[in-house]
């Protein structure tokens, strides 16, 4: 049985078209962005969704003491960074900050939608510069673009490195990031990270963790883990994924929305295979809404993982998604949701559903 169409599916487009006529939507599948390494470094800041957040704007769940405790610990961590930076600013005869004590960083562990990224971005905003913020994938892409030694040299100049959605997708990344963070800790860089898995459990269910246990335990030693319990705030009192639109309604929405993209879902997935994930953000340059025809379940794991990265970039940019086909909570197969990348797929579903809701309210 096909999924029900959205109630707005038959609304005439002519009633809301701009006076100048329909807008020609762009096709993401026709774009091949080229991104300079300098841009990758310059863009290591919180995404627009979190550009103005603070500890004060975080709203802890009143039933979850761990959320209040996380705010307290992170505020103290930020205060320590500011105190360490203060001597260098106060006097000409001070050579620098005192040696840092305690763990090199903090690690926010918890489920989806409990505000980990909000808190990580709040820490970044509260800390002195120079500082960098990026997802784990963006960090590995930066190393690939700059080369390992140049990445170490560049990031060593920072006081704080924030890593969102810490992942270990393959053995190569395990060794790479473990070595990178070790070098940064030696240089005095403080670290903060979010993930859905405790540091000592990273890698389980994805590859032969025993072969890389030494690397994983080494990473764990750098962090003070902070458990954040709670329900996904995007689902607190909210409905499930909204019903999809009809194809015609997707076309109409794209035509009347300035800055909209319009793609067949299958074409876009195929295009992602020839664009490096480090360029998915650039793929969305000047796009203000995403329209997709024929969303269907993704069976191939490589394709699914690329969709996860694109979902993250769309979520970062708060791009509402108007789509036909199946609802986004059915886009990953049950087999995938039971596999080693389950946490990634659930995060992507949570974010895609949130963006689909944004479109249904517009």
SESEVO-385528 format. One line per 10 residues: number of its first residue (from 1); for each residue x, y, z of N, C-alpha, C. Coordinates in pm, whole numbers, always signed. Layout:
N
NUM	X,Y,Z,X,Y,Z,X,Y,Z ~ ...
% end
This chain:
362
1	+85,-120,+0,+0,+0,+0,+88,+124,+0 ~ +59,+219,-85,+143,+340,-92,+116,+428,+27 ~ +217,+511,+63,+204,+602,+176,+101,+710,+143 ~ +26,+760,+242,-74,+863,+217,-9,+993,+174 ~ -78,+1066,+90,-25,+1194,+45,-50,+1299,+151 ~ +32,+1402,+152,+16,+1513,+245,-112,+1587,+211 ~ -181,+1642,+313,-306,+1714,+286,-289,+1830,+189 ~ -170,+1889,+183,-149,+2001,+92,-118,+1958,-50 ~ -122,+1826,-75,-73,+1775,-204,-150,+1832,-322 ~ -278,+1865,-307,-357,+1910,-421,-373,+2062,-422
11	-307,+2132,-331,-319,+2277,-329,-261,+2337,-457 ~ -333,+2426,-524,-284,+2483,-650,-163,+2571,-626 ~ -59,+2550,-707,+64,+2628,-691,+43,+2773,-730 ~ -48,+2799,-826,-64,+2935,-878,-112,+3032,-771 ~ -169,+2982,-662,-221,+3071,-560,-110,+3139,-482 ~ +10,+3081,-484,+117,+3137,-401,+243,+3162,-480 ~ +238,+3156,-613,+359,+3179,-692,+398,+3326,-685 ~ +528,+3356,-685,+572,+3495,-689,+521,+3565,-814 ~ +512,+3697,-809,+460,+3771,-922,+544,+3749,-1047 ~ +676,+3728,-1027,+765,+3712,-1141,+751,+3575,-1206
21	+669,+3488,-1151,+652,+3355,-1208,+731,+3251,-1133 ~ +723,+3126,-1178,+790,+3016,-1108,+941,+3036,-1102 ~ +998,+2987,-993,+1142,+2992,-975,+1200,+2860,-1024 ~ +1307,+2868,-1101,+1370,+2745,-1149,+1454,+2685,-1038 ~ +1415,+2570,-982,+1494,+2510,-875,+1624,+2452,-927 ~ +1723,+2448,-841,+1851,+2387,-878,+1842,+2236,-855 ~ +1929,+2164,-921,+1938,+2019,-901,+2070,+1989,-831 ~ +2063,+1937,-711,+2186,+1901,-640,+2266,+1799,-719 ~ +2196,+1711,-790,+2263,+1605,-865,+2338,+1658,-986 ~ +2323,+1788,-1016,+2397,+1847,-1128,+2518,+1927,-1080
31	+2536,+1935,-950,+2645,+2015,-895,+2769,+1929,-868 ~ +2885,+1987,-895,+3012,+1922,-864,+3104,+2025,-797 ~ +3080,+2053,-669,+3156,+2160,-603,+3302,+2123,-583 ~ +3387,+2225,-588,+3529,+2212,-556,+3554,+2296,-433 ~ +3614,+2237,-330,+3632,+2304,-203,+3780,+2312,-169 ~ +3831,+2433,-149,+3971,+2452,-113,+3993,+2411,+32 ~ +4113,+2364,+63,+4144,+2322,+200,+4127,+2438,+297 ~ +4158,+2561,+252,+4144,+2677,+340,+4000,+2697,+385 ~ +3907,+2663,+298,+3766,+2676,+336,+3730,+2575,+443 ~ +3786,+2455,+434,+3757,+2353,+535,+3800,+2401,+673
41	+3915,+2470,+681,+3963,+2521,+810,+3875,+2636,+857 ~ +3847,+2730,+768,+3769,+2847,+805,+3627,+2811,+850 ~ +3574,+2702,+799,+3437,+2664,+832,+3427,+2574,+954 ~ +3537,+2557,+1027,+3532,+2476,+1148,+3475,+2559,+1264 ~ +3347,+2592,+1252,+3271,+2666,+1352,+3137,+2595,+1367 ~ +3063,+2621,+1474,+2931,+2557,+1487,+2843,+2591,+1367 ~ +2760,+2497,+1325,+2671,+2521,+1211,+2568,+2627,+1244 ~ +2504,+2685,+1142,+2408,+2794,+1165,+2302,+2762,+1270 ~ +2257,+2638,+1275,+2155,+2601,+1373,+2200,+2629,+1515 ~ +2333,+2626,+1538,+2386,+2644,+1673,+2476,+2767,+1684
51	+2458,+2863,+1593,+2546,+2979,+1591,+2521,+3074,+1708 ~ +2403,+3070,+1766,+2374,+3163,+1874,+2339,+3097,+2006 ~ +2372,+2970,+2023,+2333,+2899,+2145,+2428,+2934,+2260 ~ +2383,+2904,+2379,+2463,+2925,+2499,+2418,+2827,+2605 ~ +2494,+2820,+2715,+2450,+2736,+2826,+2315,+2785,+2879 ~ +2293,+2917,+2875,+2168,+2972,+2924,+2049,+2936,+2838 ~ +2070,+2914,+2709,+1959,+2880,+2621,+1930,+2730,+2615 ~ +2014,+2650,+2679,+1988,+2506,+2688,+1876,+2483,+2789 ~ +1779,+2403,+2754,+1664,+2377,+2840,+1669,+2233,+2889 ~ +1728,+2208,+3006,+1736,+2071,+3056,+1599,+2013,+3083
61	+1587,+1884,+3064,+1467,+1810,+3102,+1463,+1805,+3254 ~ +1357,+1854,+3312,+1349,+1862,+3459,+1353,+1726,+3526 ~ +1330,+1619,+3450,+1334,+1484,+3508,+1470,+1418,+3493 ~ +1568,+1491,+3436,+1699,+1432,+3407,+1810,+1511,+3475 ~ +1849,+1473,+3598,+1957,+1545,+3669,+2088,+1546,+3592 ~ +2113,+1444,+3510,+2240,+1438,+3437,+2254,+1555,+3341 ~ +2144,+1609,+3291,+2153,+1722,+3200,+2197,+1848,+3274 ~ +2148,+1868,+3395,+2192,+1981,+3476,+2340,+1966,+3513 ~ +2381,+1844,+3544,+2519,+1820,+3581,+2612,+1846,+3463 ~ +2569,+1809,+3343,+2652,+1832,+3225,+2674,+1982,+3205
71	+2570,+2062,+3223,+2585,+2207,+3209,+2685,+2260,+3310 ~ +2675,+2213,+3433,+2766,+2261,+3538,+2911,+2228,+3504 ~ +2937,+2104,+3465,+3073,+2061,+3435,+3130,+2139,+3316 ~ +3049,+2158,+3214,+3097,+2229,+3095,+3121,+2377,+3124 ~ +3039,+2437,+3206,+3064,+2576,+3245,+3196,+2588,+3319 ~ +3225,+2491,+3406,+3354,+2492,+3477,+3469,+2470,+3379 ~ +3448,+2383,+3281,+3552,+2357,+3182,+3582,+2484,+3102 ~ +3477,+2556,+3061,+3495,+2682,+2988,+3564,+2786,+3075 ~ +3526,+2791,+3202,+3589,+2888,+3292,+3738,+2859,+3307 ~ +3773,+2729,+3311,+3914,+2693,+3320,+3991,+2736,+3197
81	+3931,+2721,+3079,+3997,+2764,+2956,+4018,+2915,+2955 ~ +3918,+2989,+3000,+3930,+3134,+3004,+4034,+3179,+3106 ~ +4038,+3110,+3221,+4136,+3146,+3323,+4278,+3118,+3275 ~ +4295,+3007,+3202,+4428,+2973,+3151,+4473,+3072,+3045 ~ +4378,+3129,+2971,+4413,+3224,+2865,+4436,+3364,+2919 ~ +4381,+3394,+3037,+4385,+3530,+3090,+4526,+3586,+3110 ~ +4623,+3512,+3167,+4756,+3571,+3188,+4821,+3623,+3062 ~ +4799,+3554,+2949,+4859,+3598,+2824,+4800,+3730,+2778 ~ +4678,+3762,+2821,+4615,+3887,+2779,+4644,+4001,+2876 ~ +4678,+3969,+3003,+4685,+4074,+3105,+4818,+4147,+3107
91	+4927,+4081,+3077,+5055,+4149,+3096,+5155,+4117,+2989 ~ +5242,+4212,+2961,+5343,+4191,+2860,+5450,+4093,+2905 ~ +5469,+4080,+3037,+5580,+4000,+3086,+5540,+3858,+3120 ~ +5411,+3824,+3097,+5367,+3686,+3116,+5393,+3609,+2988 ~ +5456,+3497,+2999,+5490,+3421,+2879,+5373,+3338,+2827 ~ +5276,+3313,+2908,+5164,+3231,+2859,+5082,+3178,+2973 ~ +4990,+3089,+2940,+4898,+3034,+3039,+4970,+2930,+3122 ~ +4924,+2910,+3247,+4981,+2805,+3328,+4949,+2668,+3271 ~ +5028,+2572,+3309,+5005,+2436,+3259,+4867,+2389,+3301 ~ +4796,+2328,+3206,+4661,+2279,+3234,+4668,+2153,+3319
101	+4569,+2138,+3405,+4560,+2020,+3489,+4432,+1945,+3457 ~ +4424,+1821,+3508,+4304,+1742,+3485,+4301,+1681,+3347 ~ +4188,+1621,+3308,+4178,+1555,+3178,+4190,+1655,+3064 ~ +4232,+1604,+2952,+4249,+1691,+2835,+4115,+1735,+2777 ~ +4008,+1667,+2811,+3880,+1705,+2753,+3763,+1639,+2820 ~ +3646,+1669,+2765,+3521,+1612,+2815,+3451,+1540,+2699 ~ +3377,+1439,+2735,+3312,+1353,+2636,+3164,+1341,+2674 ~ +3076,+1397,+2590,+2932,+1395,+2617,+2870,+1272,+2553 ~ +2825,+1181,+2635,+2765,+1056,+2586,+2616,+1057,+2615 ~ +2537,+1021,+2516,+2394,+1015,+2537,+2321,+979,+2410
111	+2190,+969,+2419,+2109,+932,+2304,+2089,+1049,+2210 ~ +1993,+1035,+2122,+1967,+1133,+2019,+1875,+1242,+2072 ~ +1906,+1367,+2037,+1816,+1476,+2070,+1812,+1515,+2216 ~ +1917,+1486,+2295,+1920,+1528,+2435,+1998,+1658,+2450 ~ +2044,+1716,+2340,+2108,+1846,+2345,+2260,+1843,+2350 ~ +2322,+1732,+2310,+2468,+1724,+2317,+2535,+1827,+2227 ~ +2486,+1840,+2104,+2547,+1936,+2013,+2525,+2078,+2061 ~ +2409,+2106,+2116,+2381,+2238,+2175,+2483,+2270,+2283 ~ +2510,+2174,+2370,+2604,+2197,+2478,+2747,+2210,+2426 ~ +2783,+2129,+2326,+2917,+2137,+2269,+2938,+2274,+2204
121	+2839,+2321,+2130,+2849,+2452,+2067,+2851,+2562,+2173 ~ +2777,+2545,+2282,+2779,+2643,+2390,+2918,+2654,+2451 ~ +2984,+2538,+2468,+3122,+2539,+2518,+3211,+2615,+2422 ~ +3199,+2588,+2293,+3281,+2657,+2192,+3261,+2808,+2201 ~ +3136,+2852,+2210,+3109,+2995,+2219,+3166,+3056,+2346 ~ +3167,+2981,+2455,+3213,+3035,+2584,+3363,+3032,+2598 ~ +3433,+2957,+2515,+3578,+2939,+2528,+3654,+3047,+2451 ~ +3776,+3076,+2493,+3859,+3172,+2419,+3915,+3110,+2292 ~ +3946,+3192,+2195,+4007,+3142,+2072,+4158,+3144,+2082 ~ +4222,+3090,+1980,+4163,+3023,+1863,+4103,+2888,+1899
131	+3999,+2849,+1826,+3925,+2728,+1858,+3864,+2675,+1731 ~ +3829,+2547,+1731,+3773,+2484,+1612,+3659,+2392,+1652 ~ +3560,+2380,+1564,+3441,+2297,+1588,+3408,+2225,+1458 ~ +3392,+2094,+1465,+3355,+2018,+1347,+3308,+1879,+1383 ~ +3241,+1815,+1290,+3203,+1676,+1311,+3325,+1588,+1293 ~ +3314,+1465,+1337,+3422,+1369,+1320,+3456,+1353,+1172 ~ +3353,+1345,+1088,+3377,+1330,+944,+3449,+1452,+890 ~ +3410,+1570,+932,+3476,+1691,+886,+3622,+1695,+931 ~ +3649,+1643,+1049,+3787,+1639,+1097,+3873,+1546,+1012 ~ +3822,+1427,+983,+3899,+1335,+900,+3915,+1390,+758
141	+3813,+1460,+709,+3825,+1521,+578,+3931,+1632,+577 ~ +3940,+1705,+686,+4041,+1810,+698,+4181,+1750,+692 ~ +4201,+1640,+764,+4331,+1573,+761,+4362,+1526,+619 ~ +4261,+1473,+551,+4283,+1429,+415,+4319,+1542,+321 ~ +4260,+1661,+345,+4287,+1776,+258,+4422,+1840,+286 ~ +4459,+1850,+415,+4582,+1919,+452,+4703,+1828,+457 ~ +4679,+1700,+483,+4787,+1610,+517,+4801,+1608,+670 ~ +4850,+1496,+722,+4851,+1479,+867,+4937,+1584,+937 ~ +5059,+1604,+892,+5149,+1695,+962,+5096,+1838,+959 ~ +5043,+1882,+845,+4989,+2017,+837,+4865,+2031,+924
151	+4783,+1927,+932,+4665,+1931,+1018,+4707,+1943,+1164 ~ +4807,+1867,+1205,+4857,+1877,+1342,+4908,+2018,+1369 ~ +4987,+2072,+1279,+5044,+2205,+1296,+4934,+2311,+1305 ~ +4833,+2299,+1219,+4724,+2396,+1218,+4640,+2389,+1345 ~ +4599,+2269,+1382,+4511,+2253,+1498,+4585,+2272,+1630 ~ +4716,+2254,+1630,+4793,+2274,+1753,+4793,+2419,+1798 ~ +4759,+2511,+1708,+4753,+2652,+1744,+4624,+2688,+1817 ~ +4534,+2591,+1829,+4405,+2617,+1892,+4408,+2584,+2040 ~ +4325,+2654,+2115,+4309,+2622,+2257,+4209,+2508,+2278 ~ +4111,+2497,+2186,+4004,+2399,+2203,+3965,+2342,+2068
161	+3946,+2211,+2065,+3892,+2142,+1948,+3767,+2068,+1991 ~ +3653,+2104,+1933,+3526,+2038,+1962,+3492,+1945,+1846 ~ +3463,+1818,+1877,+3434,+1717,+1776,+3293,+1664,+1800 ~ +3203,+1691,+1708,+3065,+1647,+1722,+3044,+1513,+1653 ~ +2961,+1428,+1713,+2928,+1296,+1659,+3053,+1214,+1630 ~ +3128,+1190,+1736,+3252,+1114,+1727,+3222,+974,+1676 ~ +3284,+936,+1567,+3258,+807,+1504,+3388,+737,+1470 ~ +3384,+606,+1468,+3496,+525,+1421,+3440,+426,+1320 ~ +3437,+469,+1194,+3371,+390,+1092,+3459,+282,+1030 ~ +3589,+298,+1043,+3677,+196,+987,+3810,+200,+1062
171	+3888,+93,+1052,+4014,+86,+1127,+4110,+200,+1096 ~ +4112,+244,+970,+4202,+352,+934,+4174,+479,+1011 ~ +4045,+513,+1024,+4009,+633,+1100,+4044,+618,+1248 ~ +4034,+496,+1299,+4068,+472,+1439,+4212,+514,+1466 ~ +4303,+465,+1387,+4444,+496,+1406,+4471,+643,+1378 ~ +4412,+696,+1271,+4434,+835,+1232,+4395,+931,+1344 ~ +4271,+918,+1394,+4222,+1013,+1492,+4291,+993,+1627 ~ +4317,+869,+1663,+4389,+843,+1788,+4525,+912,+1786 ~ +4598,+900,+1677,+4729,+963,+1665,+4717,+1114,+1664 ~ +4620,+1166,+1589,+4600,+1311,+1582,+4570,+1370,+1718
181	+4475,+1311,+1790,+4438,+1366,+1920,+4553,+1355,+2020 ~ +4628,+1247,+2010,+4744,+1234,+2098,+4844,+1347,+2076 ~ +4868,+1381,+1950,+4960,+1490,+1919,+4904,+1625,+1967 ~ +4774,+1643,+1953,+4714,+1769,+1996,+4716,+1784,+2147 ~ +4692,+1674,+2217,+4698,+1679,+2364,+4839,+1716,+2410 ~ +4939,+1658,+2344,+5078,+1693,+2377,+5105,+1841,+2356 ~ +5038,+1901,+2258,+5057,+2043,+2229,+4974,+2133,+2321 ~ +4895,+2074,+2411,+4817,+2153,+2505,+4677,+2187,+2461 ~ +4631,+2129,+2351,+4496,+2156,+2303,+4396,+2081,+2390 ~ +4292,+2151,+2433,+4184,+2087,+2507,+4082,+2030,+2408
191	+4018,+1921,+2446,+3928,+1850,+2357,+3789,+1839,+2419 ~ +3689,+1841,+2334,+3552,+1813,+2377,+3485,+1739,+2262 ~ +3405,+1639,+2295,+3343,+1557,+2192,+3205,+1512,+2235 ~ +3122,+1483,+2136,+2994,+1419,+2161,+2990,+1287,+2086 ~ +2913,+1195,+2135,+2890,+1069,+2067,+2775,+1000,+2134 ~ +2732,+891,+2073,+2626,+810,+2131,+2681,+684,+2194 ~ +2812,+677,+2209,+2878,+559,+2263,+2986,+602,+2359 ~ +2996,+537,+2474,+3103,+568,+2567,+3239,+546,+2502 ~ +3341,+623,+2541,+3471,+611,+2475,+3527,+470,+2473 ~ +3515,+397,+2584,+3574,+264,+2589,+3495,+163,+2508
201	+3377,+202,+2457,+3294,+112,+2377,+3301,+144,+2229 ~ +3376,+247,+2190,+3383,+284,+2050,+3432,+167,+1966 ~ +3368,+149,+1853,+3410,+44,+1761,+3334,-85,+1776 ~ +3266,-107,+1886,+3196,-234,+1904,+3082,-244,+1802 ~ +3072,-359,+1740,+2967,-383,+1644,+2994,-329,+1506 ~ +3112,-270,+1484,+3142,-213,+1355,+3258,-285,+1288 ~ +3357,-324,+1362,+3470,-398,+1307,+3532,-475,+1421 ~ +3643,-541,+1397,+3706,-623,+1500,+3767,-533,+1607 ~ +3686,-497,+1705,+3730,-401,+1806,+3854,-449,+1881 ~ +3866,-581,+1899,+3980,-632,+1974,+4112,-597,+1906
211	+4111,-587,+1773,+4233,-555,+1700,+4277,-411,+1722 ~ +4184,-328,+1766,+4216,-186,+1783,+4189,-138,+1926 ~ +4178,-233,+2018,+4144,-198,+2155,+4245,-101,+2216 ~ +4370,-122,+2183,+4473,-34,+2239,+4449,+110,+2193 ~ +4416,+129,+2066,+4391,+263,+2016,+4268,+324,+2082 ~ +4163,+243,+2093,+4038,+294,+2150,+4057,+331,+2296 ~ +4124,+250,+2372,+4147,+281,+2513,+4234,+405,+2527 ~ +4327,+424,+2436,+4409,+544,+2440,+4327,+670,+2421 ~ +4229,+664,+2332,+4140,+777,+2313,+4059,+803,+2440 ~ +4009,+698,+2499,+3925,+711,+2616,+3997,+781,+2730
221	+4127,+758,+2742,+4203,+815,+2853,+4210,+967,+2846 ~ +4183,+1027,+2730,+4193,+1171,+2717,+4069,+1244,+2769 ~ +3960,+1172,+2789,+3834,+1238,+2816,+3777,+1205,+2953 ~ +3702,+1301,+3008,+3615,+1275,+3122,+3475,+1251,+3066 ~ +3424,+1128,+3074,+3292,+1101,+3018,+3180,+1165,+3101 ~ +3084,+1223,+3032,+2966,+1279,+3096,+2843,+1216,+3032 ~ +2771,+1138,+3108,+2651,+1074,+3056,+2535,+1172,+3061 ~ +2461,+1187,+2948,+2344,+1275,+2943,+2224,+1190,+2907 ~ +2138,+1168,+3002,+2018,+1088,+2980,+1904,+1177,+2932 ~ +1802,+1113,+2876,+1684,+1188,+2836,+1626,+1139,+2706
231	+1507,+1189,+2676,+1435,+1155,+2554,+1471,+1253,+2444 ~ +1472,+1206,+2320,+1498,+1291,+2205,+1401,+1409,+2209 ~ +1456,+1533,+2226,+1368,+1648,+2238,+1285,+1670,+2112 ~ +1333,+1620,+1996,+1257,+1637,+1873,+1132,+1551,+1874 ~ +1126,+1454,+1965,+1010,+1366,+1970,+925,+1388,+2094 ~ +960,+1485,+2180,+882,+1510,+2300,+747,+1570,+2262 ~ +643,+1489,+2270,+510,+1536,+2240,+485,+1565,+2093 ~ +573,+1521,+2005,+559,+1548,+1863,+515,+1422,+1789 ~ +450,+1436,+1674,+405,+1319,+1599,+520,+1250,+1530 ~ +491,+1134,+1470,+590,+1063,+1391,+616,+1140,+1263
241	+695,+1080,+1174,+727,+1145,+1048,+599,+1188,+977 ~ +595,+1311,+926,+473,+1356,+855,+454,+1276,+727 ~ +329,+1262,+683,+305,+1187,+559,+371,+1258,+441 ~ +416,+1182,+343,+481,+1243,+227,+381,+1316,+139 ~ +433,+1407,+58,+354,+1478,-41,+339,+1393,-167 ~ +252,+1435,-256,+247,+1379,-390,+358,+1442,-474 ~ +399,+1373,-581,+505,+1426,-667,+471,+1567,-717 ~ +345,+1587,-757,+304,+1717,-812,+320,+1827,-708 ~ +290,+1797,-583,+302,+1897,-477,+448,+1930,-451 ~ +537,+1830,-462,+680,+1856,-446,+728,+1951,-555
251	+686,+1925,-680,+724,+2012,-791,+673,+2155,-769 ~ +550,+2166,-721,+492,+2298,-697,+567,+2372,-587 ~ +600,+2302,-481,+674,+2366,-372,+810,+2415,-421 ~ +878,+2334,-500,+1008,+2374,-552,+996,+2496,-642 ~ +889,+2501,-722,+873,+2611,-818,+844,+2743,-750 ~ +777,+2739,-635,+739,+2865,-571,+831,+2904,-456 ~ +938,+2827,-432,+1027,+2855,-320,+1163,+2904,-370 ~ +1197,+3029,-350,+1329,+3078,-391,+1440,+3000,-321 ~ +1540,+2961,-398,+1652,+2889,-339,+1626,+2742,-314 ~ +1519,+2687,-373,+1489,+2545,-353,+1568,+2459,-450
261	+1598,+2338,-406,+1654,+2237,-496,+1545,+2134,-525 ~ +1557,+2065,-637,+1460,+1962,-675,+1535,+1848,-740 ~ +1523,+1728,-682,+1592,+1611,-734,+1505,+1488,-718 ~ +1524,+1393,-808,+1473,+1258,-784,+1566,+1194,-682 ~ +1508,+1130,-583,+1586,+1073,-473,+1693,+978,-524 ~ +1656,+892,-619,+1752,+796,-672,+1868,+863,-743 ~ +1838,+970,-818,+1944,+1043,-888,+2040,+1108,-788 ~ +1985,+1164,-682,+2069,+1229,-582,+2159,+1128,-512 ~ +2105,+1012,-477,+2186,+910,-412,+2300,+866,-503 ~ +2271,+850,-632,+2375,+811,-726,+2482,+919,-737
271	+2441,+1044,-734,+2536,+1154,-746,+2628,+1163,-624 ~ +2575,+1131,-507,+2657,+1136,-386,+2777,+1043,-395 ~ +2767,+939,-475,+2877,+843,-486,+2996,+900,-561 ~ +2977,+1010,-635,+3088,+1069,-711,+3130,+1204,-653 ~ +3073,+1244,-541,+3112,+1367,-471,+3169,+1328,-336 ~ +3289,+1378,-304,+3349,+1343,-176,+3265,+1401,-63 ~ +3243,+1327,+46,+3160,+1377,+156,+3206,+1512,+213 ~ +3334,+1545,+199,+3381,+1675,+247,+3318,+1790,+169 ~ +3259,+1759,+53,+3200,+1862,-32,+3047,+1866,-22 ~ +2988,+1784,+64,+2843,+1783,+74,+2789,+1917,+125
281	+2865,+1983,+212,+2823,+2115,+257,+2820,+2214,+142 ~ +2925,+2213,+60,+2931,+2302,-56,+2823,+2268,-157 ~ +2782,+2142,-161,+2674,+2100,-249,+2545,+2177,-219 ~ +2533,+2222,-95,+2412,+2291,-49,+2427,+2442,-46 ~ +2536,+2495,-99,+2555,+2639,-101,+2437,+2708,-167 ~ +2385,+2814,-102,+2276,+2897,-154,+2144,+2821,-169 ~ +2134,+2703,-110,+2009,+2628,-109,+1934,+2659,+20 ~ +1806,+2690,+10,+1726,+2726,+128,+1616,+2625,+159 ~ +1592,+2533,+68,+1493,+2428,+91,+1526,+2313,-4 ~ +1498,+2192,+40,+1528,+2073,-40,+1398,+2003,-76
291	+1381,+1973,-204,+1263,+1901,-251,+1308,+1772,-318 ~ +1248,+1661,-277,+1288,+1529,-326,+1166,+1451,-374 ~ +1178,+1394,-491,+1072,+1307,-545,+1113,+1161,-526 ~ +1017,+1080,-486,+1037,+936,-486,+1133,+884,-381 ~ +1124,+935,-259,+1206,+879,-151,+1169,+732,-133 ~ +1269,+647,-122,+1246,+503,-110,+1345,+446,-9 ~ +1318,+327,+41,+1414,+263,+132,+1549,+243,+65 ~ +1656,+265,+141,+1792,+247,+90,+1843,+113,+140 ~ +1881,+28,+49,+1923,-107,+85,+2075,-121,+93 ~ +2148,-41,+17,+2293,-52,+10,+2358,+30,+122
301	+2447,-31,+198,+2503,+35,+315,+2592,+153,+279 ~ +2672,+142,+174,+2756,+255,+134,+2672,+376,+98 ~ +2564,+352,+25,+2473,+460,-11,+2408,+518,+113 ~ +2369,+432,+205,+2305,+479,+327,+2398,+567,+409 ~ +2524,+531,+418,+2619,+611,+496,+2642,+747,+431 ~ +2642,+753,+298,+2653,+883,+232,+2531,+969,+260 ~ +2412,+905,+263,+2291,+980,+295,+2297,+1035,+437 ~ +2356,+961,+528,+2371,+1008,+666,+2450,+1139,+669 ~ +2560,+1144,+594,+2642,+1266,+591,+2564,+1382,+532 ~ +2491,+1357,+423,+2411,+1463,+362,+2303,+1511,+459
311	+2241,+1418,+530,+2138,+1456,+628,+2198,+1546,+735 ~ +2319,+1517,+779,+2384,+1602,+879,+2406,+1742,+825 ~ +2453,+1753,+700,+2478,+1885,+642,+2348,+1962,+623 ~ +2240,+1895,+583,+2111,+1962,+567,+2058,+2007,+702 ~ +2076,+1924,+803,+2029,+1959,+937,+2107,+2078,+992 ~ +2239,+2078,+970,+2321,+2191,+1014,+2269,+2322,+958 ~ +2221,+2318,+834,+2177,+2439,+765,+2028,+2465,+780 ~ +1959,+2381,+856,+1816,+2397,+883,+1735,+2406,+754 ~ +1760,+2314,+661,+1691,+2315,+532,+1566,+2229,+539 ~ +1448,+2288,+530,+1325,+2208,+530,+1322,+2117,+407
321	+1271,+1996,+426,+1267,+1898,+318,+1122,+1867,+284 ~ +1086,+1886,+158,+955,+1846,+106,+978,+1724,+17 ~ +911,+1615,+46,+943,+1490,-24,+819,+1407,-51 ~ +825,+1334,-161,+725,+1231,-192,+790,+1095,-172 ~ +709,+991,-177,+762,+856,-158,+728,+803,-20 ~ +824,+738,+43,+800,+684,+177,+839,+787,+281 ~ +780,+783,+401,+823,+873,+509,+968,+845,+547 ~ +1035,+945,+603,+1176,+931,+632,+1206,+829,+743 ~ +1108,+797,+825,+1133,+695,+927,+1130,+554,+868 ~ +1112,+544,+736,+1117,+414,+668,+1230,+407,+565
331	+1321,+505,+566,+1421,+513,+460,+1534,+412,+476 ~ +1563,+369,+600,+1666,+269,+623,+1601,+135,+655 ~ +1653,+30,+596,+1595,-101,+613,+1610,-150,+757 ~ +1525,-244,+797,+1534,-300,+931,+1667,-370,+953 ~ +1718,-430,+848,+1848,-495,+859,+1957,-394,+895 ~ +1954,-278,+833,+2052,-175,+865,+2035,-124,+1007 ~ +1911,-107,+1048,+1885,-55,+1182,+1925,-154,+1291 ~ +1947,-279,+1253,+1994,-378,+1351,+2145,-396,+1344 ~ +2211,-332,+1250,+2354,-354,+1228,+2443,-263,+1308 ~ +2572,-266,+1273,+2672,-193,+1349,+2663,-42,+1334
341	+2598,+7,+1228,+2585,+151,+1209,+2449,+202,+1255 ~ +2383,+125,+1338,+2247,+157,+1382,+2237,+299,+1438 ~ +2334,+339,+1520,+2327,+470,+1584,+2331,+582,+1480 ~ +2412,+564,+1377,+2419,+666,+1271,+2285,+678,+1200 ~ +2225,+564,+1167,+2101,+567,+1091,+1986,+627,+1174 ~ +1983,+596,+1301,+1878,+652,+1386,+1895,+803,+1400 ~ +2020,+850,+1408,+2044,+994,+1414,+1994,+1060,+1286 ~ +2025,+997,+1172,+1983,+1054,+1045,+1831,+1059,+1034 ~ +1763,+952,+1077,+1617,+950,+1075,+1562,+1064,+1160 ~ +1617,+1080,+1280,+1572,+1186,+1370,+1583,+1322,+1302
351	+1693,+1344,+1233,+1717,+1475,+1171,+1633,+1494,+1045 ~ +1620,+1391,+964,+1539,+1402,+843,+1392,+1425,+877 ~ +1343,+1356,+980,+1205,+1373,+1023,+1184,+1517,+1072 ~ +1280,+1571,+1147,+1269,+1708,+1197,+1261,+1807,+1081 ~ +1341,+1786,+978,+1341,+1877,+863,+1213,+1862,+782 ~ +1159,+1740,+774,+1032,+1720,+705,+918,+1789,+780 ~ +924,+1790,+912,+824,+1862,+991,+834,+2011,+965 ~ +957,+2062,+953,+975,+2204,+924,+906,+2241,+794 ~ +915,+2153,+694,+851,+2180,+566,+699,+2175,+577 ~ +648,+2081,+656,+502,+2066,+666,+438,+2184,+737
361	+518,+2258,+815,+465,+2376,+886,+473,+2503,+802 ~ +546,+2497,+692,+565,+2619,+612,+454,+2638,+510
% end
